[in-house]
Amino acid sequence: ICNYLYELAQKFNSFYSKHKILVDDPLVLEFRVRLASATGTVLKSGLNLLGIDSPERM
């Protein structure tokens, strides 16, 4: 679980540094917001399984 969460965080960070989340195209905006939300949910759930508290916001 630790390795998966670490890799997921790295991949999302790479995506986030290359692509703006808030864009004018509504379809791209919706996809990116949902992707960010889903990534956060998976990271939070995974950390919870490991007994690690996660911040509400970064």
CNS distance restraints for C-alpha pairs under 8 A (distance, minus, plus):
assign (resid   1 and name CA) (resid   5 and name CA) 6.14 0.50 0.50
assign (resid   1 and name CA) (resid  46 and name CA) 6.89 0.50 0.50
assign (resid   2 and name CA) (resid   6 and name CA) 6.12 0.50 0.50
assign (resid   3 and name CA) (resid   7 and name CA) 6.10 0.50 0.50
assign (resid   4 and name CA) (resid   8 and name CA) 6.04 0.50 0.50
assign (resid   5 and name CA) (resid   9 and name CA) 6.06 0.50 0.50
assign (resid   5 and name CA) (resid  43 and name CA) 6.13 0.50 0.50
assign (resid   5 and name CA) (resid  46 and name CA) 6.86 0.50 0.50
assign (resid   5 and name CA) (resid  47 and name CA) 7.96 0.50 0.50
assign (resid   6 and name CA) (resid  10 and name CA) 6.22 0.50 0.50
assign (resid   7 and name CA) (resid  11 and name CA) 6.09 0.50 0.50
assign (resid   8 and name CA) (resid  12 and name CA) 6.09 0.50 0.50
assign (resid   8 and name CA) (resid  39 and name CA) 7.72 0.50 0.50
assign (resid   8 and name CA) (resid  43 and name CA) 7.90 0.50 0.50
assign (resid   9 and name CA) (resid  13 and name CA) 5.99 0.50 0.50
assign (resid   9 and name CA) (resid  43 and name CA) 7.62 0.50 0.50
assign (resid  10 and name CA) (resid  14 and name CA) 6.18 0.50 0.50
assign (resid  11 and name CA) (resid  15 and name CA) 6.26 0.50 0.50
assign (resid  12 and name CA) (resid  16 and name CA) 5.94 0.50 0.50
assign (resid  12 and name CA) (resid  36 and name CA) 7.94 0.50 0.50
assign (resid  12 and name CA) (resid  39 and name CA) 7.51 0.50 0.50
assign (resid  13 and name CA) (resid  17 and name CA) 6.08 0.50 0.50
assign (resid  14 and name CA) (resid  18 and name CA) 6.44 0.50 0.50
assign (resid  15 and name CA) (resid  19 and name CA) 6.02 0.50 0.50
assign (resid  16 and name CA) (resid  20 and name CA) 6.74 0.50 0.50
assign (resid  16 and name CA) (resid  21 and name CA) 7.34 0.50 0.50
assign (resid  21 and name CA) (resid  29 and name CA) 6.34 0.50 0.50
assign (resid  21 and name CA) (resid  32 and name CA) 5.58 0.50 0.50
assign (resid  21 and name CA) (resid  33 and name CA) 6.53 0.50 0.50
assign (resid  22 and name CA) (resid  29 and name CA) 5.86 0.50 0.50
assign (resid  22 and name CA) (resid  32 and name CA) 7.96 0.50 0.50
assign (resid  22 and name CA) (resid  33 and name CA) 7.94 0.50 0.50
assign (resid  23 and name CA) (resid  28 and name CA) 7.12 0.50 0.50
assign (resid  23 and name CA) (resid  29 and name CA) 5.61 0.50 0.50
assign (resid  24 and name CA) (resid  29 and name CA) 7.06 0.50 0.50
assign (resid  25 and name CA) (resid  29 and name CA) 6.03 0.50 0.50
assign (resid  26 and name CA) (resid  30 and name CA) 6.02 0.50 0.50
assign (resid  27 and name CA) (resid  31 and name CA) 6.20 0.50 0.50
assign (resid  28 and name CA) (resid  32 and name CA) 6.09 0.50 0.50
assign (resid  29 and name CA) (resid  33 and name CA) 6.05 0.50 0.50
assign (resid  30 and name CA) (resid  34 and name CA) 6.05 0.50 0.50
assign (resid  31 and name CA) (resid  35 and name CA) 6.00 0.50 0.50
assign (resid  32 and name CA) (resid  36 and name CA) 6.08 0.50 0.50
assign (resid  33 and name CA) (resid  37 and name CA) 6.12 0.50 0.50
assign (resid  34 and name CA) (resid  38 and name CA) 5.96 0.50 0.50
assign (resid  35 and name CA) (resid  39 and name CA) 6.02 0.50 0.50
assign (resid  36 and name CA) (resid  40 and name CA) 6.16 0.50 0.50
assign (resid  37 and name CA) (resid  41 and name CA) 6.19 0.50 0.50
assign (resid  38 and name CA) (resid  42 and name CA) 6.20 0.50 0.50
assign (resid  39 and name CA) (resid  43 and name CA) 6.14 0.50 0.50
assign (resid  40 and name CA) (resid  44 and name CA) 5.97 0.50 0.50
assign (resid  41 and name CA) (resid  45 and name CA) 6.02 0.50 0.50
assign (resid  42 and name CA) (resid  46 and name CA) 5.96 0.50 0.50
assign (resid  43 and name CA) (resid  47 and name CA) 6.07 0.50 0.50
assign (resid  44 and name CA) (resid  48 and name CA) 6.08 0.50 0.50
assign (resid  44 and name CA) (resid  54 and name CA) 6.14 0.50 0.50
assign (resid  45 and name CA) (resid  49 and name CA) 6.28 0.50 0.50
assign (resid  46 and name CA) (resid  50 and name CA) 6.52 0.50 0.50
assign (resid  47 and name CA) (resid  51 and name CA) 6.29 0.50 0.50
assign (resid  47 and name CA) (resid  52 and name CA) 5.05 0.50 0.50
assign (resid  47 and name CA) (resid  53 and name CA) 6.71 0.50 0.50
assign (resid  47 and name CA) (resid  54 and name CA) 6.83 0.50 0.50
assign (resid  48 and name CA) (resid  52 and name CA) 5.40 0.50 0.50
assign (resid  48 and name CA) (resid  53 and name CA) 6.36 0.50 0.50
assign (resid  48 and name CA) (resid  54 and name CA) 7.65 0.50 0.50
